[in-house]
Amino acid sequence: MAQSTEQKLLGKIYGKGRGWVFSQKDFARLASRGAIDIALHRLLAKGTIRRVIRGIYDYPPYSDLLEAEMGPDIDQVAGALARKFGWRIQPSGPAAQNLLGLSTQVPAMYVFLSDGPDRSYEIGTTSLAFKHTALKEAGFRYHESALIVQALKSLGADGIRPRGIARIRKWLDPQLRGKILADTSTATGWVYAAIRKICREDGDG
């Protein structure tokens, strides 16, 4: 029996897991636009997904500790918008620091650099802004690479501490260590030296 469009969408959404943010475009290969829009509307009505902003939805992250849904992941929202509009993006240094947990302050605005137009969005009480610029680190294969490089460059060579190295290592999926090392091999010398410490298998910063 053929799957309905709603079932196809659910399969992809569940496969990505809670916290995934998406738009209609992310399902373009699964069905017609009209069928996708109807399926999204049904899933929204059921409470399975949540509208973040117009045309952007998420599979809400859930906190077992708080026993409640959490706010949308800003990094995921930025990625969904980039895919929707065909932009290449990278986080600004301060945004990268916050997303990696290196900064304890919750910014009122997350800024991403983009090869698209200047745009801004309100995500609850947080602003998300895209600033048009020439992207210097747009050639990385992995999104994690850009996040780490931007955060380290924002900290500066003298601002990198063992605690920060340990924090990024904890955040980074161990299975990606080798891939990130290869992906960032062209980064500035001191940046790559820090990445090598982050990706050390023995965990010694």
N, C-alpha and C positions, 0 to 999 in steps of 0.2 A: 504494500500500500504506500502510495506516494506521501511524502511528508508535506504538511501544510507550510505556508510561508512562516507562520508564527512559530511552528516547531523548528524550522530551519534557523530562525533568528535566535530562539532560545538556546539551541545547541551551541551556537557561536558565543552567545553572551555567557552561558554557564562555563564554557570552555576557557574563556578569558578570566573568569572569576570576579568576585566582588571588588568594586572600585574601578572597574573598567568604564571608560567614558567613550561615547561613540556618537556617530551621526548616521543618517540614512545612507550616506555614501559607503560606509563600512560594510554594507550588506548588498552592494550593487550587483555582485555576481550571483546572488542567491535567488533573486526574483525581480520582477518589474518594479519601478519606483512606486507605482500606485499600490501594488500589493504590499510592499515594504511599509509604506506610510500607514496603511490600514492595520497591519500587524503591530507596528509600534504604538499606534493609538490604543489598541486592545491591551497590550502589555502595560501601557501607562495607566489605563483605567483599572486594571487588576492590581496595580501597585507593585508589579514585578520590577519595573524600571521607574526612573524618576527624571523629570525634565530639569536640566541644570540651567540652561538658557534656551532661547528659541533655536530649535533644530539640533540641540545637543542634549544627550541623555546619559544617565549612568545606571549601572547595576550597583545600588548603594552599598558602600562598605558598612560593616556592622561591628559594633564593639560588644563583645561578650561581657566585658567588665561593666560597661554602662547599661547593657541590655537595650541598646538603641542604635539607630542608624547614625552614621557620622556624615559630616559634610563631604562634598565632592573633593577629589584629589586634584589640586590645581595643575600639577604637572600633566596629569591625564587629560584635563580639560584643554590645556594648551596643545597637546598632541592631537586630540580629536579635531580641533579647529584647524590645525595645520594640514591634517589629512583631507579635511573637507574642502579647503580652499587651495590645496596644492602648494602650500608654503613650505620652505625650509626654515627651521627655527633652531635657536639655541638659547638656553637660559642666560640671563645676565649673571655676573659674578655673585651679587648678593642673593639673587633668587636661587642659584645653585647651592650656595652655602645653606640656605634655609631648607631646601628640599633634601639635603643630605644630613640634616640635623646638626650642622656645625654652628648654627646660630640659634640662640634660644628665643630671640625676639620674633614674634609673628608679624610679618610686614603687612601694612595696610594695602600694599600694591606689589604684585609680582610682575617683573618686567622680563619679557623675552625678546631677543633680537630676531629679526625676520627679514627675508627677502621679499615679503609682501608689503602691503600698505600699512601705515600706522592705524591701529585699531585698539579699542579698549572695551572691556566688558565688566559688568558687575556680577560677581559670583557670591551671592549672599552679602556679607559685610566686607568682602575682599575684592579688590580691583585687579584685573588681569589686563596688562597692556602689552601690545606688540609694537616695537619700534623698528622702522625700516632702516637697514644698515647693510653694509657689505660684510658678509659672514666670513670670518677668518678661520673658524673651526667647524666648517660645515661638511667636511669630507669624512668624518668618522662614520663607521658602519653602525656602531651601537650608540643608542641614546645615552647609555650610562657613561660612555667615554666623554661625551661633550659635557655632561653634568660634572664629572670629576675634574676635568681640565679647567672648566670655567671657575669652579670653586677654588681650586688650588691657585690659579692665577689671581683670583680676587684676594686670597689670603696673602699672597706674596711669598717670596722665598724665605724671608725671615719670620713669617707668620705661621708656618706649618709646625705643629706640635705633635708629639707622640699620641696625645689623646685624640687629635683630629684624624691622624692616620688610622688609629684603631676604630674610630667611629665610622669612617668610610669603609674600612674592611668589613665591619659588621653589617653595614648596609648592602654591600655588594655580594651578589650570589656567588658562592665559591666556584660554581661551575663556569662562571664568566671570567674568572681571573686571567686565564691564559689568553682568552680572546681580547680582553681589554688591553693586556700588555702588547699584543701584536697590533691592535687597532691604534694605539697611541704612540707607537714607536717614533713617529716624526714630531712629537711634541717637544717643546723647549727642554733643554737638558735637565734643569733643576725640577721641572714639572714631571718629566719622565722618571727621574730618580725617586720622587715621592710616590709615583704610581707603582714603581717596582717594590717599594716598601709595603704599600697597600696590598699588593698581590702575592706577597711572600707566603709560601705554604706553611711555614712554621709559626706564622702569626706574630713574629717578633718585629716590632716596628723599629 
